Structures are given as C-alpha cells and as structure tokens.
Amino acid sequence: MPVGDAFTQRQADQIREAIAAARAETGLHFSVYIGPTEGDVREYALRLHAGLGHDGALGVLTLVEPELRRVEIVTGEIARRRLDDRAAALASLSMATSFAGGDLAGGIVNGVRMLAQSATRPRVLHEHEAD
C-alpha cells in the first residue's frame, strides 16, 4: 500500500497494524488493495485474490476502489468457513459509511477489525472432571 495523497504515514501505519493484528488473531491471510481497477470491480478483486497463490485458501482480500466508492471482499475456501457473506457485507457497509463521511483510512481499519472479529477462532473449552 503506497503512501501518497490518500493517506498520511500514520494512517498507512494504522492500516498495516490492523492487517497484522487480524492475521495474528485469526490465522487468516488478510490483505487490502486500495486503488483503481480495470474492468468489473468484482472480477478484478477475484483476480487479485487468485494472485495470493498458496495463501489464497486462507485469504481475505478487501478491495477498495475510492473513485467508484466500491468495496469488494473475497474470501478463500478455508477463510469462508469462518467468515460468512453476512459478516463480509456488514464490514463492507461499515466501510462504505465511513468513506461517505470522508474517513477512508478509519473505514478500512474498522472494516478489517470487524472482519477479524467475525473470523476469530472459536475458543475451545474443556471440562475437567474432578478426581
């Protein structure tokens, strides 16, 4: 993610930190693409996701096309088991709402956090019998 006109260094760092935290919390491979697309936005997101290679099954790719005000979230086969379409749609809606208010970086950070929270590994609880 290049730092340019869209983000300050601090904002770019916050986005990177959110992605790193999401990866650490879930074990999934989170990535964010921000920028122009060629052709159909959904198809472009699918091509980017395919480019993740062996990480694709665990991949959660969020594409943000600021000019078109579009957000696409693509999940890999394994990631999809933990992050359903409803959770992705809610995160996408939250991001779009922030973007409409002029907060591109904050919307991305909060969206990634929402996705991670939805995909967090379930806790395993064990009952121990008394001896």
C-alpha positions in Angstrom: 0.0 0.0 0.0 1.8 3.1 -1.1 1.6 6.2 1.0 0.6 9.2 -1.2 -2.2 11.7 -1.5 -4.7 9.4 0.1 -3.0 8.6 3.4 -0.6 10.1 5.9 2.2 7.9 7.1 0.3 7.5 10.4 -2.9 6.4 8.6 -0.9 3.9 6.5 0.7 2.5 9.6 -2.7 2.1 11.3 -4.0 0.2 8.3 -0.9 -2.1 8.3 -1.3 -2.6 12.0 -4.9 -3.6 11.6 -4.0 -6.1 8.9 -1.2 -7.6 11.0 -3.5 -7.8 14.1 -6.2 -9.5 12.0 -3.7 -12.1 10.7 -2.4 -12.8 14.2 -5.9 -13.1 15.8 -7.3 -15.3 13.1 -4.5 -17.1 11.4 -6.1 -16.0 8.1 -4.2 -14.1 5.4 -5.7 -10.6 5.3 -4.8 -8.1 2.6 -6.2 -4.8 1.4 -5.9 -3.3 -2.1 -6.8 0.4 -2.4 -6.8 1.9 -5.8 -8.2 1.9 -9.3 -9.4 -1.3 -11.0 -9.6 -2.5 -14.6 -13.0 -3.6 -15.8 -15.5 -5.1 -13.5 -14.6 -4.4 -9.9 -15.7 -7.9 -8.6 -13.7 -9.7 -11.3 -10.7 -7.5 -10.5 -11.0 -8.5 -6.8 -11.2 -12.1 -7.8 -8.1 -11.9 -9.9 -6.2 -10.2 -7.1 -7.3 -12.9 -4.7 -6.2 -15.6 -7.1 -2.8 -13.9 -7.1 -2.4 -14.8 -3.4 -1.3 -18.2 -4.6 -1.0 -20.8 -1.8 -2.2 -18.2 0.7 -5.5 -17.9 -1.2 -7.4 -20.6 0.7 -6.8 -18.7 3.9 -7.1 -15.3 2.2 -9.4 -12.5 3.0 -8.9 -9.8 0.4 -10.6 -6.4 0.7 -10.6 -4.2 -2.4 -11.4 -0.6 -2.0 -12.0 1.4 -5.2 -12.2 5.0 -3.9 -13.2 6.6 -7.3 -16.2 4.3 -7.7 -16.9 4.1 -4.0 -16.8 0.3 -4.2 -15.8 -2.3 -1.6 -15.4 -6.0 -2.5 -14.4 -8.7 -0.1 -13.2 -12.0 -1.4 -12.6 -15.0 0.9 -10.7 -18.2 0.2 -12.1 -21.7 0.7 -10.9 -22.1 4.3 -11.5 -18.4 5.3 -15.1 -18.7 4.0 -15.8 -21.3 6.6 -15.2 -18.7 9.4 -16.2 -15.5 7.6 -19.6 -15.8 6.0 -21.2 -13.4 3.5 -23.3 -11.7 6.1 -20.2 -10.7 8.1 -18.4 -9.5 5.0 -21.5 -7.5 4.0 -21.7 -5.8 7.4 -18.0 -4.9 7.3 -18.4 -3.6 3.7 -21.4 -1.4 4.7 -19.5 -0.1 7.7 -16.5 0.8 5.5 -18.8 2.5 2.9 -20.4 4.6 5.6 -17.1 5.8 6.8 -15.9 6.5 3.3 -19.0 8.6 2.6 -18.1 10.6 5.7 -14.6 11.3 4.3 -12.8 8.8 6.5 -11.1 6.4 4.1 -8.3 5.1 6.5 -10.6 4.8 9.5 -13.2 2.9 7.4 -10.5 0.4 6.3 -9.1 -0.1 9.8 -12.6 -0.6 11.3 -13.6 -2.9 8.4 -10.6 -5.1 8.8 -11.2 -5.2 12.6 -14.8 -6.3 12.0 -13.8 -9.0 9.6 -11.2 -10.3 12.1 -13.6 -10.3 14.9 -16.1 -12.3 12.8 -13.4 -14.8 11.8 -11.7 -15.2 15.2 -11.0 -18.7 16.0 -13.7 -20.1 18.4 -12.4 -20.8 21.8 -12.1 -24.4 22.8 -13.4 -25.1 26.3 -12.6 -28.2 28.2 -14.3 -29.5 31.2 -12.2 -31.3 33.7 -13.7 -34.0 35.8 -12.9 -33.9 39.5 -10.6 -36.7 40.6 
